[in-house]
Amino acid sequence: MNVTFRQLRVFMEVAQQGSMARAAAVLHLTPPAISMQIKEIETQVGLPLFDREGRKVTLSTAGEYFLVHARKLLVALKEAEDSMARFRKLEKGLLTIGIVSTAKYFVPRLLARFHEEHPGVEVRLRVAGNREQLVSLLQAGEADLSIMGRPPKGLETRAEVFAAHPLVIVGPPEHPLLAATSLPVNALRGYPFIVREPGSGTRASMERFFGEHRFEPNITMDMSSNETIKQAVMAGMGLSFLSLHTIGLEVRTGLMGVLDVEDTPVMRTWNIVSLQAKLLSPAAEAFRYFIIENGETHLAAHDTPLLEAVRNRQRSAA
């Protein structure tokens, strides 16, 4: 079988996107070029790797097996490239950063600053829906570094804290509890909650917080999107437990309020995580150092004035 690494990358992208057109856009190729590469791979393999239905493609059974081996080969190639880069002491090449969806509210700005200092590094961002999906990316070698809350258990990783991560309870601007101060957790009893799905770090933090206070929230909906939850809260459908880093715009413009509940904000941490067995490239080491040096300052500049605005609004309501 004479399949090239370039063809393997094309195959991986089509498998991830579920569409040759979307894969073409990501790889900066034309859809016919993508289609031709996939046909060539299938000819080499001697089996159809995708099931076609209009423009949508899904992996066939043979394609699922081929994906496992393709991923291993590309990870091995990336490790070889990183090893050679260490010998050359170069800070350039492709760097893939995996992040949970909550981190997308601040990581792009940090990446922009990093790129200014390291213009030779091409950074690709992989946004996972939740923590479990991000751990899978890390474990499969599809992310050089990951930004997440709790480090994964059962996986040998190097996790380094780089910033505080406050989580708060929010409600629509007209909610009656917004006018109260120093609310006990039990004051939330009976109010509907719209929360993140099981498997997300935010959901785990919420369950730990309420468990410590022996309180069971009235969960009426769970959703996999912070944006959808925010829209539901602003529409008056319920309260929620969210990262302070996701709600800055809504709080500043008065579209959403933060409740003054005892023992909140709930303080967690952000970590930069990599596999212990993985030797980081010079580019990855440069990003790791950059995040540890700059992450706390960057987020504190966001959190401090926002928390002060919340406190001032609560004092005015009282």
C-alpha positions in Angstrom: 0.0 0.0 0.0 1.5 3.3 -1.1 -0.5 5.9 0.8 1.3 9.2 1.6 1.2 11.2 4.8 -0.4 14.0 2.9 -3.3 11.7 1.9 -3.6 10.5 5.5 -4.0 14.1 6.6 -6.7 14.6 4.0 -8.5 11.4 5.1 -8.3 12.5 8.8 -9.8 15.9 8.0 -12.7 14.5 6.0 -13.4 12.0 8.8 -13.4 14.9 11.4 -15.5 17.3 9.3 -18.0 14.7 7.8 -17.8 16.7 4.6 -15.3 16.9 1.7 -16.2 20.6 1.1 -15.6 21.5 4.8 -12.3 19.6 4.8 -11.3 21.4 1.6 -11.9 24.8 3.3 -9.8 23.8 6.3 -6.9 22.4 4.2 -7.1 25.3 1.6 -7.7 22.8 -1.2 -10.6 22.5 -3.7 -13.3 19.9 -3.1 -12.4 18.0 -6.3 -8.8 17.7 -5.1 -10.0 16.3 -1.8 -12.3 13.8 -3.6 -9.4 12.7 -5.8 -7.2 12.1 -2.8 -9.9 10.0 -1.0 -10.5 7.9 -4.2 -6.8 7.3 -4.5 -6.6 6.1 -0.9 -9.6 3.8 -1.3 -8.0 2.4 -4.5 -4.8 1.7 -2.5 -6.7 0.1 0.4 -9.1 -1.8 -1.9 -12.2 -0.9 0.3 -14.6 2.0 0.5 -13.6 4.1 3.6 -16.6 6.4 3.5 -20.4 5.9 3.0 -21.7 8.8 0.8 -25.1 10.4 1.2 -25.3 13.5 -0.9 -22.6 15.8 0.3 -22.4 14.2 3.7 -19.9 11.4 4.2 -19.5 9.0 7.2 -16.9 6.5 7.9 -17.6 2.9 6.8 -16.6 0.0 9.1 -13.3 -0.3 7.2 -12.9 3.5 7.5 -13.2 3.3 11.3 -10.4 0.8 11.5 -8.3 2.7 9.0 -8.8 5.9 11.1 -7.1 4.3 14.1 -4.0 3.4 12.1 -3.9 6.7 10.3 -4.0 8.6 13.6 -1.1 6.5 15.0 1.0 7.2 11.9 0.4 10.9 11.9 1.1 11.1 15.7 4.4 9.2 15.1 5.3 11.6 12.2 4.6 14.7 14.4 6.8 13.2 17.2 9.6 12.7 14.7 9.2 16.3 13.5 9.3 17.6 17.1 12.4 15.6 17.9 14.2 17.1 14.9 13.0 20.6 15.8 14.6 20.2 19.3 17.9 19.4 17.7 17.6 22.5 15.5 16.4 24.6 18.5 13.7 26.1 16.3 10.5 27.8 17.4 8.5 27.2 14.3 6.1 24.6 12.9 2.6 23.5 13.6 1.3 23.7 17.2 -2.1 22.2 18.1 -3.8 23.5 21.2 -6.8 21.7 22.6 -9.2 23.7 24.8 -12.6 23.2 26.5 -15.4 25.4 25.1 -15.3 27.6 28.2 -11.7 28.6 27.5 -12.5 29.9 24.0 -13.6 33.2 25.6 -10.0 34.1 26.5 -7.5 31.8 24.8 -7.7 33.5 21.3 -6.4 36.8 22.7 -3.5 35.0 24.4 -2.8 33.2 21.2 -2.7 36.5 19.3 -0.1 37.8 21.8 1.9 34.6 21.5 1.9 34.8 17.7 3.4 38.3 17.9 6.3 37.0 19.9 6.7 33.8 17.9 5.6 34.5 14.3 7.2 31.3 13.0 4.7 29.1 14.9 1.5 28.2 13.2 -1.1 27.5 15.9 -4.2 25.4 15.3 -6.9 25.5 17.9 -9.1 22.5 18.6 -12.2 23.4 20.6 -13.7 20.3 22.4 -17.3 20.4 23.5 -16.4 19.4 27.0 -13.7 18.1 29.2 -14.2 14.4 28.3 -13.8 15.2 24.6 -10.7 17.2 25.3 -9.1 14.3 27.2 -9.8 12.1 24.2 -8.0 14.5 21.9 -5.0 14.6 24.3 -4.9 10.8 24.7 -5.1 10.3 20.9 -2.1 12.7 20.4 -4.2 15.2 18.4 -3.3 18.0 20.7 0.2 19.0 21.8 -1.1 20.9 24.8 -4.5 21.3 26.4 -6.1 24.0 28.4 -8.6 22.7 30.9 -9.8 22.9 34.5 -9.3 19.7 36.4 -6.4 17.5 35.1 -7.6 14.1 33.8 -7.5 11.1 36.2 -6.2 7.8 34.9 -3.9 9.4 32.4 -0.3 10.2 33.1 0.0 14.0 32.4 1.9 17.0 33.4 -0.6 19.6 34.6 0.5 23.1 35.7 -1.8 25.8 37.1 -1.6 29.1 35.4 -4.7 31.1 36.5 -7.7 31.2 38.8 -11.0 30.2 37.4 -14.1 31.7 39.2 -17.6 30.2 38.7 -20.8 32.0 39.7 -24.5 31.6 39.8 -26.3 33.9 37.3 -29.9 34.9 36.5 -31.9 37.2 34.2 -31.7 40.9 35.1 -35.2 41.0 36.6 -34.7 38.0 38.9 -35.9 38.7 42.5 -32.8 37.1 44.1 -30.5 39.6 42.4 -31.5 42.3 44.9 -30.5 40.1 47.9 -27.1 39.9 49.5 -25.3 37.1 51.2 -27.9 34.5 50.1 -27.6 31.0 51.6 -27.5 28.2 49.0 -30.9 27.0 50.2 -32.4 30.3 49.0 -32.1 28.8 45.5 -34.5 26.0 46.3 -37.4 25.6 43.8 -35.9 27.9 41.2 -35.2 26.2 37.8 -31.6 25.6 36.7 -30.3 25.4 33.2 -26.9 23.7 33.4 -24.0 22.2 31.3 -24.2 18.6 30.3 -22.6 15.7 32.3 -19.0 15.3 31.4 -18.2 19.0 31.3 -15.9 20.6 33.9 -18.5 23.3 34.7 -21.1 20.6 35.5 -18.6 18.7 37.7 -17.7 21.9 39.6 -21.4 22.7 40.1 -22.2 19.3 41.4 -19.2 19.4 43.8 -20.3 22.9 45.1 -23.9 21.9 45.7 -22.9 18.6 47.1 -20.7 20.3 49.7 -23.8 22.4 50.7 -26.1 19.4 50.7 -28.3 21.1 48.1 -30.0 19.5 45.1 -30.8 22.1 42.4 -34.0 21.9 40.4 -32.4 21.1 37.0 -34.9 21.6 34.2 -32.5 21.5 31.3 -28.9 20.6 30.5 -27.2 21.9 27.4 -23.8 21.4 25.8 -23.3 25.1 24.9 -22.5 28.0 27.1 -24.0 30.4 24.5 -27.3 28.5 24.5 -27.5 28.5 28.3 -26.8 32.2 28.4 -29.6 32.9 25.9 -32.0 30.8 28.0 -31.1 32.6 31.2 -31.5 36.0 29.6 -34.9 34.9 28.4 -36.0 34.3 32.0 -36.0 30.5 31.8 -34.0 29.9 34.9 -30.7 30.3 36.8 -27.4 28.8 35.9 -23.9 28.0 37.2 -21.3 29.4 34.7 -17.7 30.4 34.4 -17.2 34.2 35.1 -15.0 34.1 32.0 -18.0 33.4 29.7 -20.3 36.2 30.9 -18.3 39.4 30.9 -20.3 41.1 28.0 -23.7 40.1 29.4 -23.0 41.3 32.9 -21.4 44.6 31.8 -24.4 45.4 29.6 -27.0 44.4 32.2 -28.4 41.5 30.2 -27.6 39.1 33.0 -26.8 39.3 36.7 -24.6 37.5 39.2 -26.3 36.3 42.4 -24.6 37.0 45.7 -24.6 33.5 47.0 -22.5 32.3 50.0 -19.2 30.8 49.1 -19.3 32.1 45.6 -17.5 32.7 43.3 -16.4 29.1 43.4 -12.7 29.3 42.8 -11.2 26.6 40.5 -8.0 26.7 38.4 -7.0 26.7 34.8 -4.3 24.2 33.9 -1.9 23.7 30.9 -1.7 20.0 30.4 0.4 17.6 28.3 1.1 13.9 28.2 4.1 12.9 30.4 5.3 10.5 27.7 5.3 13.2 25.0 8.4 15.2 24.4 7.3 18.8 23.6 8.6 20.6 20.6 10.4 23.9 21.1 7.2 25.6 19.9 5.0 23.8 22.4 7.6 24.6 25.2 7.5 28.2 24.2 3.7 28.3 24.4 3.7 26.4 27.7 6.1 29.0 29.2 4.1 31.9 27.7 0.8 30.7 29.3 2.4 30.2 32.7 4.0 33.6 32.6 1.1 35.6 31.2 -2.2 33.7 31.8 -2.8 34.9 35.4 -2.2 38.5 34.6 -4.4 38.4 31.4 -7.4 36.8 33.2 -7.0 38.9 36.4 -7.3 42.1 34.2 -10.7 40.6 33.1 -11.9 39.2 36.4 -11.1 42.0 38.9 -13.1 44.9 37.3 -16.0 42.5 36.4 -16.2 41.3 40.0 -16.0 44.8 41.3 -18.9 45.8 38.9 -20.9 42.9 40.2 -20.3 44.0 43.8 -21.2 47.6 43.1 -24.5 46.5 41.4 -25.3 44.3 44.4 -24.7 47.1 46.8 -26.9 49.5 44.7 -29.7 46.9 44.7 -29.4 46.5 48.5 
